[in-house]
């Protein structure tokens, strides 16, 4: 609403977390950012043998200052 561009960052998969999203935010917004929304959780991936692997999913929505 205030006219600033927003970025939706998704850092999903093994070995990734909101920390990776925050690093990406720092690269996109070198003068800092405002976090509009963040979330983290788990999602299931089907395997070829009929099972499911649970993997993390994290998202961050920011606006640069």
C-alpha positions in Angstrom: 0.0 0.0 0.0 2.9 2.4 0.6 4.3 1.9 -2.9 7.5 0.1 -1.9 8.4 -3.1 -3.8 8.0 -6.3 -1.8 9.9 -9.6 -2.1 8.6 -13.1 -1.3 11.6 -15.4 -0.4 11.1 -19.1 -0.1 13.9 -21.1 1.5 12.7 -24.7 1.4 14.5 -28.0 1.5 17.0 -29.8 3.7 19.7 -27.6 5.2 17.8 -24.4 4.6 16.0 -22.2 7.1 14.7 -18.7 7.7 18.4 -17.8 8.2 19.0 -18.4 4.5 16.0 -16.2 3.7 17.4 -13.4 5.9 20.8 -13.6 4.1 19.0 -13.3 0.7 17.0 -10.3 2.1 20.3 -8.7 3.1 21.6 -9.0 -0.5 18.3 -7.7 -1.9 18.1 -4.8 0.5 21.6 -3.6 1.5 20.1 -0.6 3.5 17.9 -3.0 5.5 14.4 -4.3 5.3 11.1 -4.5 7.0 9.7 -8.0 7.6 6.1 -8.1 6.6 5.5 -11.8 7.2 7.4 -15.0 7.9 6.5 -18.6 8.2 8.2 -22.0 8.6 6.9 -25.5 8.7 7.1 -28.9 7.1 5.9 -30.4 3.8 5.8 -34.0 2.6 7.5 -35.2 -0.6 6.5 -38.6 -2.1 9.2 -41.1 -2.7 9.6 -43.5 -5.6 9.0 -46.5 -3.2 5.6 -45.2 -1.9 6.8 -43.4 1.2 6.9 -39.8 2.2 9.9 -37.7 3.2 9.3 -34.7 5.4 11.2 -31.5 4.5 11.3 -28.0 6.0 9.8 -25.0 4.2 10.4 -21.4 5.2 9.1 -18.2 3.7 9.8 -14.5 4.3 8.1 -11.5 2.8 10.1 -8.2 3.0 10.1 -4.7 1.8 13.4 -2.7 1.5 13.9 0.4 3.5 
